[in-house]
Amino acid sequence: MTRSILFEDHSRQQTKFTTCYMCACRCGIKVTLENGKIRFIQGNRNHPVNQGVLCAKGAAGIMKQYSPARLRKPLMRRPGSERGAGDFVEIEWDEALDILTRRLAKIRSTNPAELAFFTGRDQMQALSGLWAQQFGTPNWAAHGGFCSVNMAVAGLYTIGYSFWEFGAPDWDHAKYFLLWGVAEDHSSNPIKIGLDKLKRRGAKFVSINPVRTGYSAIADEWVPIRPGTDGLFALALAHVLIKRGLVDWEFLIKYTNAPWLVVQTPGMPGDGLFARDGDGNPLIWDTPDRRFANGHLPDIAPALLATVDLPDGRRAKTVFSLITERYLDDRYAPEAVAAECGVPAETIHRIALEIAQIAFNETVELPIRWTDMHGRTHDKVVGRPVAMHAMRGISAHSNGFQTCRALHLLQM
Ligand code: SF4
């Protein structure tokens, strides 16, 4: 007689809802336990991030609990073995803590800065950083330093917001999408769901990436850029747009500090700082009234391009004047950067014009009420449906911070 094989004992199963942390997406997962042990993991259909999608890495999260290779106890190099030989013995936690306490006490009492302290993606960096500071070492870092910190910091520095971490491309309205240096492990399920939406709607997807795997493989256009030259490519796009006047003048005047005046006194105190009035407000040059005014005031008509002499005689230029002077320089022309970026000049010109075409001719208006920085409410949001997303391929270079700033400049 054939015996039936019991694959699952539903009567002993429990379901727990939690968050996957096999990568930084934080997808919602539904974990089935049987007899108190994880049996399998599924995506949570009701979770806004992944809407039920689970990637292979997420499904393999079960191995975090049960892999025979996982660490169960501290490991110590076997006494007498060669460093690097990989010859370890398991020790108890008490012994490990004793060893560390002795070593750390000695370093702290002599020179705390000799402790180099590195943590992984622990989500406790506020705490581990505080610990390092209390110990007395400035030599501490974490995962983000070789991952996405440049994206986050450049975003906060340039637009006051870190779009890669706290936002997402507008998958529902974008008509042109540029993906810079993003590998498949990053934001995996949300990007897959988003790309599916773009492709179904017929939006153009351009992937800027040295390799054509994963996301790049389904891009409408793949730009095989040389690693580390994305910033130059972005600034060449900005060069083309500024040269042709394809700039959102109204946005720059209303919502950025592009009209603020910057002191120009090379070699003298104050050079490169914002010009301010007696109350510390930034100054702009009010074109209709031909006078200096407080740049924080609403409903002013500041000059975007101007060189003026301040009341104290110092020369000043608007931020946008300085930007145009720098990026209209021939060294940022597509023809000048093509060889270094490995991208033909015609491609750079064409992509810049495609961005402008979508941004200025296919504007979307959404009936969303919002309040601007002056406290005024508006009934609609005017969107330029060009979206971007970028990640480690951009930020994890020695020029990552400036590259990320260049991307944000391009966005504005
Ligand atoms: S993308 Fe995959 S690995 Fe990352 S959180 Fe979601 S399921 Fe987990």
Boltz pocket constraint, residues with backbone or C-beta under 6 A from the ligand:
constraints:
  - pocket:
      binder: B
      contacts: [[A, 20], [A, 21], [A, 22], [A, 23], [A, 24], [A, 25], [A, 26], [A, 27], [A, 50], [A, 53], [A, 54], [A, 55], [A, 56], [A, 57], [A, 58], [A, 59], [A, 185], [A, 187], [A, 188], [A, 189], [A, 190]]
      max_distance: 6.0
